[in-house]
Amino acid sequence: LCEFRLNLWGAEFAAFLQCKQ
């Protein structure tokens, strides 16, 4: 499940970047 989200810590954003790779 890949979604673009950016929380205060950027953890979900980092997960999104890893998923795109």
Residue pairs with C-beta under 8 A, 6 or more apart in sequence:
2 16
2 19
2 20
3 12
3 16
4 13
4 16
5 12
5 13
5 16
6 12
6 13
7 13
